Amino acid sequence: MRTYRTLVHVVGEADINVRQPAGRSQHKSPETLAAEATSNLARLEHLTGDDRGAFFAANPTGALARHLRTLVPRPRVILLATNGGDHRDTMPIAEKVAAYLGDAVTLADRPRVIPLLEPTVTQARSGLAAALDDLTPAELAEAADWTVLLGSGATGILLGVLYELLVRGRRVLLRAADADGREISPYHDVTVDDLRRWLVRHRYYGALAQLVGDADGAPWQRLHERQSIDVRALLRDYPTVPKKAGDPTSLQVWPFAGTADDPEPRTPLEVLRRAVESSFFGGLARGEVTDGAAARIWFSDLVDALTEPRAGEPASAADGRRAKARRMLGFPREDRLPLAPDDVTTPDDPLYALLTEDVVEWYRGIVSASHGGLHAVTYLPAQIRARAQLWVDEEHASAPLADFPAWPVLDPPPAQRRVLLLRVRRSAASRLVADDQRVLDRGRAELRCRESILVEFAGPEVPDADDIDGVRYRRVPTGGDARTIEYIQPSTVVDYAEKMFRAIAADRDDPAGIEADLVDEVAVLLPLGFKALAIGAMLAAVRWSIHLGVPLRVIELPLDREPATLPAPPPIGSRPDDSQPTEAGRPLAALGQDRLLARLASTALGDLDLGLAHDLARRGSSRLTHLAAGIASLQRDFNGIVDLAPGEHGTTTHTSPAEIAFAVARLRLCRTIVDRHPWDAAYLAASILDHTFRMPPCRHNGDTCDVPGIGRVVLSGRLGWVPVAAAPTRPSGRLQQWPTLAPWEGMRTSDDKPSGMPPDVRGSGRTGGATRPEVVLGGLQRHRNKHPLSHGIDERQDPKPTDIRARSTAEIAPIFEFVEEELTRQLNKAYPGLTLVDADDLTRRLTGLVALATELSDATRPPA
């Protein structure tokens, strides 16, 4: 297949030799320009042959024609023109340009003219997007390389074209329509530093270790192991002992007693506590769907630490204060006390700030998320946020994080954001300078943030903006003579983008600077100012948003229209869960990072880290849209809330037939990581099944409720919520605190075991004086409860900490096999009218997505 370069030209009055004079003091009015355009078009009607060529020779169309003749194969040409019916209407000019190029140059196809209603970013993007969407896949593949002529036509159209091509991942060059005729790449030299900073900001340490490779990846891999609570890796530096004395083949355990000869003893328990903190805060930063257990464990440890005995205080008094504080906060298995912080502490004590209703409400949500309520935590009370910042500051005090800003773990609320705003300031000689302050005020109002940091291009005649209230200001001089525009020719666009980027970067290390490293969003105000400056500001905004790992917002504010924001950013602190990447997350596309993003996504998929895989894919160009959509669909069917039917949404408290149908497939997908991460596989499977069969917790046998699509169910002790028709005559067994729907509730703690299981995989533990085989239906839940993320740290608290050992594949794999077989049997019995999804469905989809990500990482090329 032959690849054609597609050349985009924004038609303007300069194409028929109508120009503003270089000196702004002789600025022509729109009416004067329109009259000249009408006159020149009329004259052009009567020109033919060499006379017509001479007419176009010294304008952008002539430069374009000369360039087209040098290209083999001849490119395709797209012309954009306005057709609004007023003095800005350039469609008549476009028709003349198309006719001239069609006659004077042998092209692949006759120039295509795209009409736009207005000369705006919005209209240009919509028009170009429609043209691209009309192409067949073969035509789109042929149109892989793009050139945008820079220097003619409306600035808004030019910016819209460039931005649309950038977020679509097209390979773009800018060609200056001036004497220089330079071809300019809008991409700066791509290094791993930009992506590295984004990965650090969102705590994607595993992907970062893979990105930098073996030589430099060890510190990041260590952070990843801690964050994912890889017990075997975390405790590799601690001596292990055989579980059975004198038997070197028995399972290895790590003693929690510490060593007396260590001047700063740090026991394995402390290592795991730190890992739980990292898992919690890292999960917040990544916006992961979580079961909340890490938050619960961390908060419990924090309260215990804040109620340590004071100087001269007996341990019994501290224990009493601790018990009261935990009951006030609503810790599980304890009757809650009314909030009365004065009963347990003083106002100057850090514990006092935690004993508030908003913290209690947050903690209740975390606790409910610990048993099947999978969701992303997007809200932190101020007191918890402050604790999170203390953790961040400590993390960034030492290598390898010391080289990066102490970015917060969770984006601030919208009204608390700090936004870096880039723009071009009008010349004092411009007839529109009186409107400049109004435009800035409207742009800042559109941001709706706590603080805006203004960085602007300004000529030497433009006064400082120090008088703008509430704005931290950085002026970037354009240089040159204030009486001419020669110093901002089109060929200087990349130089100005670099100049603005470096001006922002220079202030990072200045205590009195703009603190750009800690902004929460980058915005660019368009399309004001000369083209080279406006495009330079946009490219600097794209690059800086990538450099900081924050969303980019394009604000278009024509003087005679209401603000139009492109794109509207997603809610602060959330991750979109739809299949389409939000443009606020797409600036990485502008650097041609598709191959790298796809490669990292492939690895994340293999580890069932679907949240990371989706986040990576949606930040690429439209080339990765299909991959991102597939991951989002898999993530929904694996651990999401599946709709009951089209237009009928599921609920957070009741399961649905659609999710029950996926139960066995969900279990089998968890099984795909049992060889590499056996303990995590068990933990994940138990959590996913708790979520799949979620029901409202209740403490009274015989209570009933309706489940959409299932019907009426009754709570029956250890069986959980049972369909009324299949319920036992009398409720059975004691109630669990977190019941789920039958049959899973009865299976999750059952002692039933398979027959004929080989002795070497049974294992054993003592419960009530009897031997209990580990390979039982409830084995997944028991291994989950022993994991440090769940109750594994609670069981190892002083004064008598117990040992720990990582679970092996040989222990976990047989449990998966047994549970899958029994769950399938019991579901068919309990819900005979329900058709289960093929058990291999999710696994096949995962395999297909891994293959697609691998293909994209090999096939997608970086920008020209």
Secondary structure, 3 states (H helix, E strand, C coil): CCCCEEEEEECCHHHHCCCCCCCHHHCCCHHHHHHHHHHHHHHHCCCCHHHHHHHHHCCHHHHHHHHHCCCCCCCEEEEEEECCCCCCCCHHHHHHHHHHHHHHCCCCCCCEEEEECCCCHHHHHHHHHHHHHCCCHHHHHHCCEEEEEECCCCHHHHHHHHHHHHHCCCEEEEEECCCCCCEECCCCCCCHHHHHHHHHHCCCHHHHHHHHCHHHHHHHHHHHHHHCCCHHHHCCCCCCEECCCCCCCCCEEECCCCCCCCCCCCCHHHHHHHHHHHHHHHHHHHCCEECCHHHHHHHHHHHHHHCCCCCCCCHHHHHHHHHHHHHHHCCCCCCCCCCCHHHCCCCCCHHHHHCCHHHHHHHHHHHHCCCCCCEECCCCCHHHHHHHHHHHHHHCCCCCHHHCCCCCCCCCCHHHCEEEEEEECCCCCCCCHHHHHHHHHHHHHHHCCCEEEEEEEECCCCCCCCCCCCEEEEEEECCCCCCCCHHHCHHHHHHHHHHHHHHHHHCCCCCCCCCHHHCCEEEEEECCCCHHHHHHHHHHHHHHHHHHCCCEEEEECCCCCCCEEECCCCCCCCCCCCCCCCHHHCHHHHHCCHHHHHHHHHHHHHCCCHHHHHHHHHCCCHHHHHHHHHHHHHHHHHHCCCCCECCECCCCCCCCHHHHHCHHHHHHHHHCCCCCCHHHHHHHHHHHHHHHCECCCCCCCCCEEEECCCEEEEECHHHCEEEHHHCCCCCCCCCCCCCEECCHHHHHCCCCCCCCCCHHHCCEEEECCEEEECCCCCHHHHHHHHCHHHHHCHHHCCCCCCCECCCCHHHHHHHHHHHHHHHHHHHHHHCCCCCCCCCCHHHHHHHHHHHHHHHHHHHCCCCC
